[in-house]
Amino acid sequence: MLEEAVKLTTEYAMLPPGGTVLCAVSGGADSMCLLHWLSRREGITLHAAHFDHRLRGAESEGDAAFVRGWCAQAGIPFHLGQADVAAEAARRGQGIEETARELRYAFLEETAAETGAAVIATAHNADDNAETLLLRLARGSGLQGLTGIPPRRGKVVRPLLTTPRAEILAYLEAEHLPHREDSSNSDEAYARNRVRAQVMPVLRSLNPRFPETCAASLRSLRADNDYLNAQAAMMDRYARWAEDDLVIEAHYIADLPAALAPRAVRRLLERMGDGAMDCSAAHLNGIVELCRGDDPSAVLCLPHGRLAQRIYRDLLLTTQTAPLPPLTPTPLN
């Protein structure tokens, strides 16, 4: 069972020989399947990490106690993190889901550092990926977004990403593995739950193997996307540093085809920091238009205090440290 997981972990070298793997475990079906499956992999040291979001009271506490108890019986080191996500979301002025994800991954990264874990394994599966694709289609997305959840990103690996949920449930039954059900998964106030409860059944009625065929399509889209990104990355050689600013002659971006120009811009922006620049397609296309326009002193404000500025023939990517001079702004369409 879980042959797809074996293939995917091999293809992306997810399990470092002789290394430590930190498995994120909520106590649900997917993560319990992953934890048990990883416990049978040879040549790795396995740790489990559970994050209590304190959103469901006694139910959340029960999840933590369940995972802790199972790990104790299995002889797997257990690590617990917790935070009042609702209060933190209110303090930050952002959504609960976004805050929960940020706090959870921060805890996982910290625990990985403490344990010396080379990778963090999460239990996203083929159904999750199909749901993500549908949500992004509904909200609008380019090819980058339509590639779905990546099998590997930095330290985070997803061994079950091409495994359908039905196979995971079959694995639990075959191995007599217990798990906890999160009551919030049935709350259709959340968009993903509506897709799972209302849309996925219709698609399975059209194609019972929809998650698997979707996974195959996503693999092809990732290959296309990786190729386009590699082509766009060739523009790096034309960029130069001017102290902390990145400069490139605007025509190098302006002359690129539509499939490559925004990707080249994204690549340049990522070179300026840690890669988390949160630019939308509108920002990227705005910078492309900045390069193609005739205004020699136009400027575009970007997230995190960054600026894209046209200075005659050059495009300057910089970080704002002082009030802007009176330049003509370039609106986002």
N, C-alpha and C positions, 0 to 999 in steps of 0.2 A: 504494500500500500504506500501511498504518497510518493509514487515514482516521479511525478513532476517536481516534487521538492528536491529529490536527489539530483535530478538533471539541472535544476536552477542553481542549487548551491555549488554544483561543480562548475557550471558555466561562468558564474560570477565570483568564484573562489570565496564564498561566504564564510566558510568555516576554516580559520587559520590552523594548520597542523601544529599541535602543541600549544596553542593559544587559548585564551579565555574568552568565552562568549557570555554576554549578559542578555538574558531573555526577559523581555517586558511581558508581564503576566497580569492580566486583569482578573482572571478566574473564570472567564467565559470559555465557550467551546473552542474557539480558534486558538487562544493563547495556551490553554491546557493541552491541546493537541500538539502545538509547537514545542512546549516545554518537555512533554513526554518523549516526543520524537528526537529532540536534541539530546535528551538524557541517554539515548541509545547510540549516539554517534561516538565513534572511537577517536581518541587523539585530541580531545578538547576538554577544557575545564569549564564547567557550566555553573553560572550564578543566575538567580531569579530576582527580578525587581518588580515591586508592586507600588503603584501610586494611588493614594486615597484622596479623591477630589473633595470629599466631605459634602457631596451634593445630595446624597440619599440617606443621610442619617445612619440608623442602625444597619440598613442594608449595605452601605459602604463599609462599615466596620466589619460586617460579616464576611464580605468579600476578602478583606485583608486577612482576617483570621483563617479563612478557608485556605487561601494560598500559602500562608505561613505554615499551617498544619500539614498540608500535602508535601511541601518542600522538606519539612522536618522528617516525615516518613520516608521520603525518597533520598534523603541525605544531600539535598541541594542547598547551598548557602542562600539565605533569603535577605533581601534588603527592602525596607519600607520607607517610602516618602509620603508626605501628606501636606495639604495646604487647604485653606478656605478659599476655594476657587471663586465662589460667588462674590465674596467680599473683595477679593483682589480684582475681579473683573469690574466691579463698581468703582474701585479706586482708580483703575487705569482708564475707565470710560470706554471699554470695549466689550465684545460679546463673550459669553461664558464658554462657548466651544473653543474660540480662539485662545482665550486665557488658559483653559484647561490643557490645551495642546502645548502651549509654550511652557507652562510650569512642568508638565509631565516630561517633556523632552529635556528640559534643563536638569531635572532630577536624574534622568537616565544618563545624560552626559557626565554629570558629576559622579555618579555611581560607577560608570565605566572607568573613569579616571582613577577612582579610589581602588578598584579591584584589578586594574591593569587589563581590562577587557579590550581586545582588539576590535570587536564588533558588538553592536547592539541589535539583537534579533527581535523583530516585531511580527505579529501574526496576521498582517493583511493578506487576504486571499483573492482568488479570481473573481468572486462575486463582488467584493469590495471595489476591485479595480473597475469592473463593469459599471457599478453604481457611480463611481467617480467620473467615468467617461460621460455617462448620461447627464450628470449634474453640470459638468463643464459645457456640454453641448447646449443645455438649456440656458445657461448663463452667457454663453458666447466664449469662444476660445480659438486660439490659433493652433498650429500643429504641435507646438511645445506643450500646451495644456492637454491636447488630445492624445498624448502618449501615455496618459494615466499616471499611476503611482510607479516610480522607478524601482526596479528590483534592488538597487543599491544606491545609496547617496551618502557619501562620507563614511562614517562608522555604521550607519544604519543599514541593515540587510533584512530582506523579506523572503525567507525561504518558501513560504506557502503562497506566494503571489500568483502562481499559475495553477494552483490547486483549487478546485471548486468547493464550495461550502458543503455540498452533499457528501463529498469524499471525506471531508474532515469529520462530519457527524458519524459516518460509517466507521472511521478509525476509532473514535471515542467508544462506540458501541463494541467494536471488536476487542478493544483493550480494556473494556470495563472501567473507563475513566470518568470520574465525576466532574461536574463543572457548575458554575453559577450562572443564572440568567439575570441580566441587567434589565430591570423593569423599564428604564428609560428607552430601551430599544424598541418598545412598542408605542412610544409617544410620537404620533404622526405630526406633531407641531414642528418636528425637525425634518428638514427637506430630505435628508438621506433616508430616514425611516419611511417617508411617503413613497420614495422611489422603490425601496425594498419591498414594501407591502403592496403597492398598487401597480407599479410599472414592470418590475422584474417578472412577476407571474405571467403577465401578458406576453412578454418576450419569450419566456420559456414555453408558452403554449405554441408559439410560432416555431421555436427551435429549442427542444429540451436541453441541448448542449450550448445554450447561449453563452454562459460564462467562459466555457472553454474556447469557443470560436472567437469570442471577443478578445480573449487573451492572445490568441494567434494574431488577430488584427493589430493589437497594440504592439506586439513584437515587431511587426512590419513597419508600423508607424515610427517606433523608436529607431529602427535602422535608418529610415529616411531622414528623420530628424537629426540623428547623429552625423550623417553625411553632410547635411546642410550646415550644421554647426561647425564641422571641420573646415568646410569651404569658407565660411565667414571668418573663422579664426585666422585665415591667411592674411587678413588686413592688419593683424597685430604688428607685422614687420614694418608697416608704414607709420606707426605711431611712435612718438618720442616723449620722453619725460622732460618737463621744464619745472625743476624742483618737484613740488607735490602735484603738479597739474599734468594732465595727459593731453597731448596735442597731435592732431592728424590733419593733413590737408583735406578740406571738405569734399573735394571731388572724388576721393577714394571711396567715400560712403555714397555720394550722390550718384556715382556711375554704376553702382551695384544693382542687380535686379531686385524686384520687390521681395523675393523669397530669402534674400541674403542680407539686405541693408539693415533691417531692424536687428537681426542676429549679430551682425558685426558691431552695432552700437551696444547691445547688451554685453557682448564680450569685453568691449573697452571699459564699460562701466564697472564690470566685475573686477577688472584689473586694479581699480582704484581703491578697493577695500576688501571686505571679507566675502563679497559675492551676494550679500543679502541687501540688495539695493531697492527691492520692492517697486520696481518700475512697471507700470502697466503698458499694454500695447500702445495706448495713446501717447504715453511719454516717449516710447521708442520711435514711433512714427513721427512724433513732433520733432525729434532730433534729426531724423532723416530729412524732413522738410526744411529744417534749419540749414542743412548742408546743400539742399537743392535750391534754396531761395536766393534772392538777389540782395537782401538786406545785409550789409557788411558788419552790422553791430547788433544783430538780434540776440536775444537771450531767452532761455527756457529754464524755469525753476523745476527742480526734481526733488524727490523724497530725500530725507536725511540731510537737508541743507546743501545738496549738490546743485551745480549749475552746468548747463550746456550753453556755451557762448560762441557765436560766430564772430571771428575777428578777421575780416577781409577774407583771405583765402583759407584760413585755418578754422578748424573746430577745436575749441578749448573745453575740456571737461575738468571742472574744478570744484572745490568745496567753498561755500560762502562763509567768509570770516568777517565781512564788514557790509554795511548797507550797500545795496546795488546803486551804481550810477544811473542817471536817467537814460536808460536804453529802451529801445522799442521792444515790447514783449511779443513773443510768438504764441498765439492762443493754441490750445489743444482742441482738435476737432473731434 
